[in-house]
Amino acid sequence: MPDGGETPYPAYRRYALRRPDKRSAIRRARLYNG
């Protein structure tokens, strides 16, 4: 599981919910999850 350290998954999940483009958020979330 790669961890950039900038945005933890829980925080990124909140960010993804705020973003209108969920498809892009899911793509990035998959990259964060590895």
PDB file of N, CA, C and O in Angstrom:
ATOM      1  N   MET A   1       0.841  -1.210   0.000  1.00  0.00           N
ATOM      2  CA  MET A   1       0.000   0.000   0.000  1.00  0.00           C
ATOM      3  C   MET A   1       0.874   1.258   0.000  1.00  0.00           C
ATOM      4  O   MET A   1       1.436   1.614   1.036  1.00  0.00           O
ATOM      5  N   PRO A   2       0.994   1.923  -1.129  1.00  0.00           N
ATOM      6  CA  PRO A   2       1.810   3.144  -1.212  1.00  0.00           C
ATOM      7  C   PRO A   2       1.187   4.268  -0.407  1.00  0.00           C
ATOM      8  O   PRO A   2      -0.019   4.502  -0.482  1.00  0.00           O
ATOM      9  N   ASP A   3       2.007   4.957   0.360  1.00  0.00           N
ATOM     10  CA  ASP A   3       1.485   6.041   1.195  1.00  0.00           C
ATOM     11  C   ASP A   3       2.282   7.314   0.936  1.00  0.00           C
ATOM     12  O   ASP A   3       3.448   7.412   1.318  1.00  0.00           O
ATOM     13  N   GLY A   4       1.648   8.289   0.287  1.00  0.00           N
ATOM     14  CA  GLY A   4       2.334   9.546  -0.025  1.00  0.00           C
ATOM     15  C   GLY A   4       2.561  10.372   1.226  1.00  0.00           C
ATOM     16  O   GLY A   4       3.543  11.108   1.321  1.00  0.00           O
ATOM     17  N   GLY A   5       1.637  10.250   2.204  1.00  0.00           N
ATOM     18  CA  GLY A   5       1.798  10.994   3.444  1.00  0.00           C
ATOM     19  C   GLY A   5       1.056  12.321   3.409  1.00  0.00           C
ATOM     20  O   GLY A   5       0.778  12.908   4.455  1.00  0.00           O
ATOM     21  N   GLU A   6       0.731  12.802   2.198  1.00  0.00           N
ATOM     22  CA  GLU A   6       0.043  14.090   2.104  1.00  0.00           C
ATOM     23  C   GLU A   6      -1.433  13.952   2.474  1.00  0.00           C
ATOM     24  O   GLU A   6      -1.956  14.721   3.280  1.00  0.00           O
ATOM     25  N   THR A   7      -2.098  12.962   1.874  1.00  0.00           N
ATOM     26  CA  THR A   7      -3.530  12.799   2.130  1.00  0.00           C
ATOM     27  C   THR A   7      -3.851  11.365   2.520  1.00  0.00           C
ATOM     28  O   THR A   7      -3.838  10.473   1.672  1.00  0.00           O
ATOM     29  N   PRO A   8      -4.140  11.136   3.802  1.00  0.00           N
ATOM     30  CA  PRO A   8      -4.552   9.810   4.256  1.00  0.00           C
ATOM     31  C   PRO A   8      -5.842   9.390   3.563  1.00  0.00           C
ATOM     32  O   PRO A   8      -6.597  10.242   3.093  1.00  0.00           O
ATOM     33  N   TYR A   9      -6.102   8.091   3.494  1.00  0.00           N
ATOM     34  CA  TYR A   9      -7.289   7.600   2.788  1.00  0.00           C
ATOM     35  C   TYR A   9      -8.598   8.181   3.343  1.00  0.00           C
ATOM     36  O   TYR A   9      -9.452   8.593   2.557  1.00  0.00           O
ATOM     37  N   PRO A  10      -8.787   8.227   4.690  1.00  0.00           N
ATOM     38  CA  PRO A  10     -10.019   8.797   5.241  1.00  0.00           C
ATOM     39  C   PRO A  10     -10.228  10.238   4.791  1.00  0.00           C
ATOM     40  O   PRO A  10     -11.336  10.619   4.412  1.00  0.00           O
ATOM     41  N   ALA A  11      -9.173  11.033   4.832  1.00  0.00           N
ATOM     42  CA  ALA A  11      -9.268  12.435   4.428  1.00  0.00           C
ATOM     43  C   ALA A  11      -9.548  12.518   2.932  1.00  0.00           C
ATOM     44  O   ALA A  11     -10.328  13.358   2.482  1.00  0.00           O
ATOM     45  N   TYR A  12      -8.906  11.641   2.169  1.00  0.00           N
ATOM     46  CA  TYR A  12      -9.110  11.656   0.717  1.00  0.00           C
ATOM     47  C   TYR A  12     -10.541  11.240   0.389  1.00  0.00           C
ATOM     48  O   TYR A  12     -11.133  11.713  -0.581  1.00  0.00           O
ATOM     49  N   ARG A  13     -11.086  10.345   1.215  1.00  0.00           N
ATOM     50  CA  ARG A  13     -12.465   9.908   0.994  1.00  0.00           C
ATOM     51  C   ARG A  13     -13.408  11.100   1.142  1.00  0.00           C
ATOM     52  O   ARG A  13     -14.338  11.259   0.352  1.00  0.00           O
ATOM     53  N   ARG A  14     -13.170  11.938   2.154  1.00  0.00           N
ATOM     54  CA  ARG A  14     -13.996  13.131   2.353  1.00  0.00           C
ATOM     55  C   ARG A  14     -13.835  14.056   1.159  1.00  0.00           C
ATOM     56  O   ARG A  14     -14.804  14.643   0.678  1.00  0.00           O
ATOM     57  N   TYR A  15     -12.590  14.180   0.681  1.00  0.00           N
ATOM     58  CA  TYR A  15     -12.307  15.050  -0.456  1.00  0.00           C
ATOM     59  C   TYR A  15     -13.026  14.538  -1.701  1.00  0.00           C
ATOM     60  O   TYR A  15     -13.561  15.319  -2.487  1.00  0.00           O
ATOM     61  N   ALA A  16     -13.030  13.214  -1.868  1.00  0.00           N
ATOM     62  CA  ALA A  16     -13.681  12.611  -3.032  1.00  0.00           C
ATOM     63  C   ALA A  16     -15.188  12.874  -3.000  1.00  0.00           C
ATOM     64  O   ALA A  16     -15.811  13.087  -4.040  1.00  0.00           O
ATOM     65  N   LEU A  17     -15.763  12.858  -1.804  1.00  0.00           N
ATOM     66  CA  LEU A  17     -17.199  13.098  -1.679  1.00  0.00           C
ATOM     67  C   LEU A  17     -17.524  14.543  -2.050  1.00  0.00           C
ATOM     68  O   LEU A  17     -18.602  14.826  -2.574  1.00  0.00           O
ATOM     69  N   ARG A  18     -16.590  15.457  -1.776  1.00  0.00           N
ATOM     70  CA  ARG A  18     -16.815  16.868  -2.095  1.00  0.00           C
ATOM     71  C   ARG A  18     -16.677  17.109  -3.592  1.00  0.00           C
ATOM     72  O   ARG A  18     -17.330  17.991  -4.150  1.00  0.00           O
ATOM     73  N   ARG A  19     -15.818  16.316  -4.240  1.00  0.00           N
ATOM     74  CA  ARG A  19     -15.594  16.497  -5.674  1.00  0.00           C
ATOM     75  C   ARG A  19     -16.800  16.017  -6.471  1.00  0.00           C
ATOM     76  O   ARG A  19     -17.359  14.965  -6.162  1.00  0.00           O
ATOM     77  N   PRO A  20     -17.214  16.769  -7.493  1.00  0.00           N
ATOM     78  CA  PRO A  20     -18.330  16.373  -8.345  1.00  0.00           C
ATOM     79  C   PRO A  20     -17.958  15.194  -9.250  1.00  0.00           C
ATOM     80  O   PRO A  20     -18.820  14.411  -9.648  1.00  0.00           O
ATOM     81  N   ASP A  21     -16.666  15.079  -9.569  1.00  0.00           N
ATOM     82  CA  ASP A  21     -16.216  14.013 -10.456  1.00  0.00           C
ATOM     83  C   ASP A  21     -15.804  12.793  -9.635  1.00  0.00           C
ATOM     84  O   ASP A  21     -14.641  12.655  -9.256  1.00  0.00           O
ATOM     85  N   LYS A  22     -16.749  11.925  -9.369  1.00  0.00           N
ATOM     86  CA  LYS A  22     -16.457  10.748  -8.551  1.00  0.00           C
ATOM     87  C   LYS A  22     -15.595   9.752  -9.305  1.00  0.00           C
ATOM     88  O   LYS A  22     -14.797   9.031  -8.705  1.00  0.00           O
ATOM     89  N   ARG A  23     -15.760   9.712 -10.639  1.00  0.00           N
ATOM     90  CA  ARG A  23     -14.998   8.738 -11.433  1.00  0.00           C
ATOM     91  C   ARG A  23     -13.502   8.992 -11.291  1.00  0.00           C
ATOM     92  O   ARG A  23     -12.728   8.048 -11.127  1.00  0.00           O
ATOM     93  N   SER A  24     -13.087  10.253 -11.352  1.00  0.00           N
ATOM     94  CA  SER A  24     -11.667  10.580 -11.201  1.00  0.00           C
ATOM     95  C   SER A  24     -11.225  10.278  -9.772  1.00  0.00           C
ATOM     96  O   SER A  24     -10.118   9.792  -9.539  1.00  0.00           O
ATOM     97  N   ALA A  25     -12.108  10.574  -8.824  1.00  0.00           N
ATOM     98  CA  ALA A  25     -11.785  10.335  -7.417  1.00  0.00           C
ATOM     99  C   ALA A  25     -11.547   8.852  -7.176  1.00  0.00           C
ATOM    100  O   ALA A  25     -10.630   8.465  -6.450  1.00  0.00           O
ATOM    101  N   ILE A  26     -12.389   8.024  -7.798  1.00  0.00           N
ATOM    102  CA  ILE A  26     -12.238   6.576  -7.643  1.00  0.00           C
ATOM    103  C   ILE A  26     -10.914   6.114  -8.242  1.00  0.00           C
ATOM    104  O   ILE A  26     -10.226   5.270  -7.667  1.00  0.00           O
ATOM    105  N   ARG A  27     -10.558   6.675  -9.410  1.00  0.00           N
ATOM    106  CA  ARG A  27      -9.293   6.289 -10.049  1.00  0.00           C
ATOM    107  C   ARG A  27      -8.126   6.625  -9.137  1.00  0.00           C
ATOM    108  O   ARG A  27      -7.216   5.814  -8.965  1.00  0.00           O
ATOM    109  N   ARG A  28      -8.146   7.822  -8.549  1.00  0.00           N
ATOM    110  CA  ARG A  28      -7.049   8.223  -7.659  1.00  0.00           C
ATOM    111  C   ARG A  28      -7.074   7.408  -6.375  1.00  0.00           C
ATOM    112  O   ARG A  28      -6.027   7.043  -5.841  1.00  0.00           O
ATOM    113  N   ALA A  29      -8.280   7.125  -5.882  1.00  0.00           N
ATOM    114  CA  ALA A  29      -8.402   6.337  -4.650  1.00  0.00           C
ATOM    115  C   ALA A  29      -7.784   4.956  -4.854  1.00  0.00           C
ATOM    116  O   ALA A  29      -7.121   4.425  -3.963  1.00  0.00           O
ATOM    117  N   ARG A  30      -8.010   4.378  -6.044  1.00  0.00           N
ATOM    118  CA  ARG A  30      -7.433   3.059  -6.338  1.00  0.00           C
ATOM    119  C   ARG A  30      -5.911   3.153  -6.332  1.00  0.00           C
ATOM    120  O   ARG A  30      -5.235   2.231  -5.875  1.00  0.00           O
ATOM    121  N   LEU A  31      -5.368   4.256  -6.836  1.00  0.00           N
ATOM    122  CA  LEU A  31      -3.914   4.429  -6.862  1.00  0.00           C
ATOM    123  C   LEU A  31      -3.386   4.563  -5.435  1.00  0.00           C
ATOM    124  O   LEU A  31      -2.327   4.028  -5.106  1.00  0.00           O
ATOM    125  N   TYR A  32      -4.133   5.284  -4.586  1.00  0.00           N
ATOM    126  CA  TYR A  32      -3.709   5.459  -3.199  1.00  0.00           C
ATOM    127  C   TYR A  32      -3.769   4.130  -2.454  1.00  0.00           C
ATOM    128  O   TYR A  32      -2.905   3.831  -1.630  1.00  0.00           O
ATOM    129  N   ASN A  33      -4.803   3.331  -2.751  1.00  0.00           N
ATOM    130  CA  ASN A  33      -4.948   2.040  -2.083  1.00  0.00           C
ATOM    131  C   ASN A  33      -3.909   1.045  -2.583  1.00  0.00           C
ATOM    132  O   ASN A  33      -3.489   0.145  -1.855  1.00  0.00           O
ATOM    133  N   GLY A  34      -3.500   1.220  -3.841  1.00  0.00           N
ATOM    134  CA  GLY A  34      -2.530   0.296  -4.401  1.00  0.00           C
ATOM    135  C   GLY A  34      -3.254  -0.915  -4.977  1.00  0.00           C
ATOM    136  O   GLY A  34      -2.612  -1.825  -5.504  1.00  0.00           O
TER     137      GLY A  34
END
